[in-house]
């Protein structure tokens, strides 16, 4: 009977523990995501009702204005000032409602793309992702963000359930990378080249060392984040999953995912073949 190797057993136990940690972390994010989906659905109905009520109130205000102007006992200058202030309040309220509707619509569009098995509009996806990520207060208030999308980007045949989480992982990596940088800048580029579409996430963050094996960063549970950067993004843990997931999800479509270092910037590059024979119905 062959004896078990204690060293191998310890290594298996450690790997098993990592898998459990990753499972629990992703499970937590999964049920939070499901709750948010229900929250968006429940908010959308009352928000539409509020929008219609504001329209009714504004029409009533106009009718009241016409009625009051016919009564000589009310001074026109007093009424005009009051009426204008009310109009301004209604206008600001309407603008805030439109902002809320737009925020919900961004989430709903991404969810719809993720569920559908159809060709994907990269311009739409990237614009909606940037809008949704504005909920990250660090990104919104401290990061210089640019989205550069070339004209004529064709639809691509990649399932939304594979493309969207991959882009989210890479976007989040860029945000984490710039947290401790003096200059906090992220540029997302999308351009068409011969036989392919390139999506590039450029960040001014910490990057990786010249002597570091960048391919190893695509391995499962390999994380290069400094402990301080990870803590700032709490309560979510950094398990070394994002790059691995992006490459694994997109590989069946012939998409390559790579890392580069140019000067003070780190580039995460996706190259999507436009002549791929892979179908979204895989």
N, C-alpha and C positions, 0 to 999 in steps of 0.2 A: 504494500500500500504506500503510495507516494505521499510524503509529508508536505504539508502546505508551507509556503514560504512566508514567514511573518512580515517581511518587508513588503511583499506583494499584497498581503492582506491589508496592511495599513494604508497602502496606496489606494486600494479598492475602496476602503472605508472612507478615505478623504474625498475621492471622486464621487462616491455615492452621496456624501454630505453636501457636496457642491450642487449636485443635481437636485437634491431636495430643497436646498436654499433657493435655487433658481425657480423651481416649481412653485414654491410658496410665494415668492416675489411676483412672478407672472400671474399667479392666481389672484393675488391681491389687486393687481392692476386690472385684471379681467373683470372682476365683479364691480370694481369702481367704474369701469367703462360702461358696463351694462346699466348701472344706476344712472350714469350721466345721460345715456341714450333715452331712458325713460323720463328723466328730468326735462330734457329738450322737448320731448313730445308733449309733456304736461304743461310746459310753459308756453309753447307755441299757440295753443288755443286761446287762453286768456289774453295773451299779448295781441292777437288779432282782434279780439273783442274790444280791448282798450283802444286800439287804433281806430276802429269804427265809431266808438263812443266819442272820441276826440273830434272826429269829423262832424258828428251830429252837433256837438257843443259849439264848434266854430260856425256852423250854419245858423244855429240859434242865436249866437252872438251877433251875427250880421242882421238877422231879423230884428233883434232887440234894438240895434243901432238905428235901423230905419224907423222903428216906432218912436223911439225917444226923440229923434230929431224933429218930430212933428209936434212936440209939446213945448210951448213957449216958456213955461215956468222953469225949465232946466237950462242953465247957462251953457251955451255951446262949447266954450273954452274948457269948462270943468268936465263936461262929458267927453270931449275929444281926448283929453289927457287920460282919463280913466279907460276909455275904449282902446286907445293905442297900447296901454300897458297890458291890458287883458289879451290883446292880439299877440303881443310879443311873448307872453307866457305860454299861450297855446302853441305858438310857433316853436318855442324851445322844447315844449313837451313832445310835439310831433317829431322833431329832430331826434330826440332821445329814443323814441319808440322805433324810428327807422334804424338807428344804430343797433338796438337790441335785436331787431328782426334780421339785420344783416349778419350779426354774430351767430345767431341760431342757424341761418341759412348756410353759412360757411361749414359748420359742423354737419348739417344734414346733407350737403352736397358730397362731402368726403365719405360719409357713411353710405350714401347711395352708390358712389363709384366703387367702394370696397365690396359691396354686395353684388353688383352687376358683373356679368361675364361678357363684357363687350370691350371694344377698343377704347383706349384711354387718351384723353386730351391732356398732354403734359402741361400745357400752359395753364389750363384750368386747375389742375391738381396743385401745381407749384404756387399759384396765386392764392388758392384756398389754404394751403398749408402755412404760408407766410401770415395770412390773416388770423388763422387759428392760433399760431404760436405767439401772437401778440398778447395772449393771456399770460404768458411768462413775463412777469414784471421786470425781471433783469434784462431780458431781451428788449422789451418795449422801451425802457428808460435809459439803459446804459450801453446798448450795443448799436453800432452803426451798421445797418442792414441794407444790402442792395440786392435786387432781383433783376437779372439781365436775361431776357428771353428773346432770342432771335426770331425774326419773321419766318413763316412757312414751316413751322415744326409740325410734322405729320402726326396722325394718330398712331399709337403703338398697340401691339397685340400682347399686352401683359395683364394678367388678372390684377384688379385693384387690390385684392386681399394679399397679394405678394408685393406689389409696387409700393403701396402707401406705407405699410409698416417699415419697409426698407428705407424709404426717404425720411420717415420720422426718426429712425435710429440715427441716420447720418446727420440730420439737422440738429438733433439733441447733442450728438458728439461735438459738433462745432460750437454749440452754446456753452457746453461744459469747458471746452478747451480755452475759451477766451475769458473765463471768469477772473483769472488772476493776472491777465495781461494788461500792460499799461495802455495799449491801444486795443480796443475791443471792436473788431470789425469782422463781419461775415458777408461774403458775396456768393450768391447762388447764380450760376450761369447755366443756360441751356442753349445749345447751338447745334445746327445740323451740319454734318460733314459728309464726305463721300462714303456712302454705305452704312452710316451710323449716325446716332444722335448722342451727344455728350452732355452729361449733367455733371457740373463741378461745384463742390462745396469748398470755398476758400475761406480759411479763417486765420486770424493773426494770433492764434493761441499758442499754447506751450509746445505743441508738436511732439516729435520724437527725435532721439539722438541720431547723429550721423552713423554711429557704429551699431545702431540697434537693428535687429532683423525685423523689418516692417511686416513681412509675411506672417510672422508669429502673432502679430496683433489681430489677425483674422482667425486665430484658433479660439475654440470655446473656452471661456473662463480666463482668458488672458486679458488683463486690464492694465493700462499704462497711466491711469489717472492718479495724480497725487492725492493723498488722503485728504488734504485741506479742500481741494476742488470737489471731491466727492461729498464731503460733509455739507458744503454750501448748497448742494442740490438735494438735500435730504427732504422727505424721508425715504426717497427711492435709493436703493443700493445699486452700485455699479459692479456688475458681475462679469464683465467682459463678454457681453452677449451681442452687442449692436452690430459690429463689423462682421462677426460670424454669421448672424442672422441675415444681414443684407446680401452677403455673397451666396449663402445657401438658398435663399428664396429666389434670387434672380438668375442663378446659374442655369436652370433648365431652359431659360429663354435665350441663352447665349450671351447674357450680359456679363461684362467683366467689371469688377470693383477693385480699385487699387488706391494706394496712398503715395503721395509725392511730397517732397519738401523743396520749396523754391524760395530762397532768401529767408524772410521772416514769416512766411506763410506755409500752412499745411493745406494740401489739396486732396480731397477725396473725390475720385473720378469714376463715374459710371459711363460705360460705353455700351450703347444699346444698338444692336444691328438692325437696320431697317429692312433687310432682305431675309430675315430669319424665317425658317419654315415652321418654327414652333407655333402652335396654336394656343389660344387662351383656353380652349376646351381640353386641357390635358388631364 
